[in-house]
């Protein structure tokens, strides 16, 4: 029993109800009832992790998400994240968070990761980091792909929050478990291909608004292409690095 996690889930569901969010979940039966698994989630918005936990409630399980250390340092979110046993990721000490995730998996926990590492501005599936695959291989657990569509309409990078009553449809698909195998590069490629297929399947039935910022360019929307988005991310990273260098030199 995890009273804190259960309470947070109850509060989240109340918020979802007040927002009028309309969830459609497919494949929840693929979440294992017991044992460890890497839960790989696509990343289009800041609220992804709250929606990704919904399928895990079918077998009454909880996901321990890997999240950047800054969230844990916050006076409000930090105590909550620690109480829920999520895993802080320190970009300067990545080995520690990786090992913590592997330890959780070996203990039979579900560990949530974003293989894309950052929010996809194009809302397409970005290139993947290999961490999810390496964790699965080292701990001997499967990877469960989860794809969410519609979360970017609630709150995403570069656009205002829409946390009021929007009645936004949120589609979630859980794929079949992918058994771990080496090399990690091949497993990563299979995971990305699977998640792209799951996303395309969700998008076929989703009501898209032509020209809207949250609709991919491929579907007639106003979002940048994957290539354009990658260029924007690279420019932003360079700008941040320059600011850090300037601050360090003072």
C-alpha positions in Angstrom: 0.0 0.0 0.0 1.3 3.5 -0.9 -1.1 6.0 0.7 0.8 9.1 -0.7 0.9 7.8 -4.2 -2.8 6.8 -4.0 -3.7 10.2 -2.7 -1.8 12.0 -5.5 -3.5 9.8 -8.1 -6.9 10.6 -6.6 -6.1 14.4 -6.7 -4.9 14.1 -10.3 -8.0 12.3 -11.4 -10.1 15.1 -9.8 -8.1 17.6 -11.8 -8.6 15.6 -15.0 -12.3 15.6 -14.3 -12.4 19.3 -13.7 -10.4 19.9 -16.9 -12.9 17.7 -18.8 -10.1 15.6 -20.2 -11.5 12.6 -22.2 -9.1 9.6 -22.0 -9.1 6.7 -24.4 -6.7 3.9 -23.3 -5.7 0.9 -25.5 -3.5 -2.0 -24.5 -3.5 -1.6 -20.7 -3.4 -5.4 -20.4 0.2 -5.2 -21.5 1.3 -3.7 -18.2 2.6 -6.7 -16.2 0.8 -7.4 -12.9 4.2 -8.1 -11.2 7.9 -7.8 -11.9 10.1 -5.0 -13.2 9.7 -3.3 -16.6 11.0 -0.2 -18.3 8.1 2.0 -19.2 9.1 4.0 -22.3 7.0 7.1 -23.0 7.0 9.6 -25.8 7.4 13.2 -24.8 5.2 16.0 -26.2 4.2 17.9 -23.1 4.9 18.6 -19.5 1.9 16.6 -18.2 2.9 13.3 -20.0 3.9 11.5 -16.9 0.6 12.1 -15.2 -1.3 10.5 -18.1 1.3 7.7 -18.6 0.5 6.4 -15.1 -3.2 5.7 -15.9 -2.7 2.3 -17.7 -0.6 1.1 -14.8 -3.6 1.4 -12.5 -5.4 -1.5 -14.4 -3.1 -4.0 -12.6 -2.9 -1.6 -9.6 0.7 -0.7 -10.1 2.8 2.5 -9.8 5.5 3.9 -12.0 8.7 5.4 -10.7 9.6 8.1 -13.2 13.1 9.4 -13.9 12.9 13.2 -13.7 15.5 16.0 -13.8 17.1 16.9 -10.4 15.7 20.4 -10.5 12.2 19.1 -9.9 13.4 17.4 -6.7 15.1 20.6 -5.6 11.9 22.6 -5.7 10.4 23.2 -2.3 6.9 22.1 -3.4 7.5 19.3 -5.9 10.6 17.9 -4.3 9.0 16.3 -1.2 6.2 14.9 -3.4 8.6 13.4 -5.9 10.7 11.8 -3.1 7.5 10.5 -1.4 6.5 8.8 -4.7 9.9 7.2 -5.0 10.7 8.8 -8.3 14.3 8.9 -9.5 16.2 12.2 -9.7 18.4 12.6 -12.8 21.5 14.8 -12.4 22.9 15.5 -15.8 26.4 15.9 -14.2 26.2 12.5 -12.4 24.1 10.4 -14.8 25.6 7.1 -13.7 24.1 7.4 -10.2 20.5 7.9 -11.5 21.0 5.1 -14.1 22.1 2.7 -11.4 19.2 3.7 -9.1 16.8 2.9 -12.0 18.5 -0.5 -12.6 18.2 -1.3 -8.9 14.5 -0.5 -8.9 13.9 -2.7 -11.9 15.7 -5.6 -10.3 13.5 -5.2 -7.3 10.4 -5.6 -9.5 9.5 -1.9 -10.0 8.1 -0.2 -13.1 10.5 2.6 -14.1 9.3 5.4 -16.5 11.7 7.0 -18.9 11.5 9.4 -21.9 13.8 7.9 -24.5 13.7 11.2 -26.4 15.1 13.0 -23.3 13.4 16.3 -24.2 9.9 17.4 -25.4 9.5 17.0 -29.1 8.6 20.4 -30.6 7.5 18.7 -33.8 5.3 16.2 -31.8 6.9 13.5 -33.9 9.1 10.8 -32.3 12.6 12.1 -32.0 15.8 10.1 -32.1 16.2 8.0 -28.9 18.9 7.8 -26.3 20.0 4.2 -25.5 19.3 4.4 -21.7 16.0 2.6 -21.8 17.4 -0.3 -23.7 20.6 -0.5 -21.6 18.5 -0.6 -18.4 16.3 -3.4 -19.7 19.3 -5.4 -20.8 21.2 -5.0 -17.5 18.3 -5.7 -15.3 16.8 -8.4 -17.5 13.3 -6.9 -17.8 11.1 -6.0 -20.8 10.4 -2.6 -22.2 6.7 -1.5 -22.3 6.2 1.2 -24.9 3.5 3.8 -24.1 2.5 6.5 -26.6 0.3 9.5 -25.6 -1.4 11.8 -28.1 -3.1 15.1 -27.2 -1.0 16.0 -24.1 0.7 18.7 -26.1 -2.6 20.6 -26.2 -2.7 20.9 -22.4 0.8 22.2 -21.8 3.9 22.0 -24.0 7.1 23.9 -24.7 6.8 27.4 -26.1 3.0 27.7 -25.6 0.7 28.8 -22.7 -0.7 26.3 -20.3 -4.3 25.3 -21.0 -5.2 23.8 -17.5 -8.8 25.0 -17.4 -11.8 23.0 -18.6 -10.8 22.3 -22.2 -12.5 18.9 -22.8 -9.4 17.8 -24.6 -9.2 14.2 -25.8 -6.1 12.3 -24.7 -5.3 9.0 -26.4 -3.0 6.5 -24.8 -1.7 3.3 -26.4 0.3 0.6 -24.6 2.3 -1.7 -26.8 3.3 -5.3 -26.2 6.4 -6.0 -24.0 9.7 -6.0 -25.9 12.1 -8.6 -24.4 15.6 -7.2 -23.8 18.4 -8.3 -26.2 21.8 -7.0 -27.3 23.1 -4.9 -28.8 21.4 -1.9 -27.2 21.4 0.0 -30.5 19.2 -2.6 -32.1 16.8 -2.8 -29.2 16.6 1.1 -29.2 15.8 1.1 -32.9 13.1 -1.5 -32.5 11.6 0.5 -29.6 11.5 3.7 -31.7 10.0 1.9 -34.7 7.3 0.4 -32.4 6.4 3.7 -30.8 6.2 5.4 -34.2 3.7 2.8 -35.3 1.7 3.2 -32.1 1.6 6.9 -32.6 0.5 6.7 -36.2 -2.3 4.4 -35.1 -3.5 6.8 -32.5 -3.3 9.8 -34.9 -5.6 8.1 -37.4 -8.6 8.3 -35.2 -7.8 11.6 -33.5 -9.7 14.8 -34.4 -7.0 17.2 -35.7 -7.5 20.9 -36.4 -5.8 21.9 -39.7 -3.1 24.5 -39.1 -3.2 24.2 -35.3 0.2 24.6 -33.5 -0.3 21.2 -31.8 -0.7 19.3 -35.1 2.4 17.9 -36.8 3.4 19.4 -40.2 2.9 16.0 -41.7 -0.8 16.1 -40.8 -1.3 19.6 -42.0 -0.6 21.4 -38.8 1.5 24.4 -37.7 4.2 22.5 -35.8 7.7 22.5 -37.2 9.0 19.4 -39.0 11.3 17.0 -37.1 14.3 18.5 -38.8 13.3 22.1 -38.0 12.6 21.2 -34.4 16.0 19.5 -34.1 17.6 22.7 -35.4 15.6 24.7 -32.8 16.8 22.4 -30.0 20.4 22.7 -31.1 20.2 26.5 -31.2 18.6 26.5 -27.7 21.3 24.2 -26.3 24.1 26.4 -27.7 22.5 29.5 -26.2 22.2 27.8 -22.8 25.9 26.7 -23.0 27.0 30.2 -23.9 25.1 31.6 -20.9 26.7 29.1 -18.6 30.1 29.8 -19.9 29.6 33.6 -19.5 28.4 33.1 -15.9 31.3 30.8 -15.1 33.8 33.3 -16.4 32.6 36.1 -14.1 
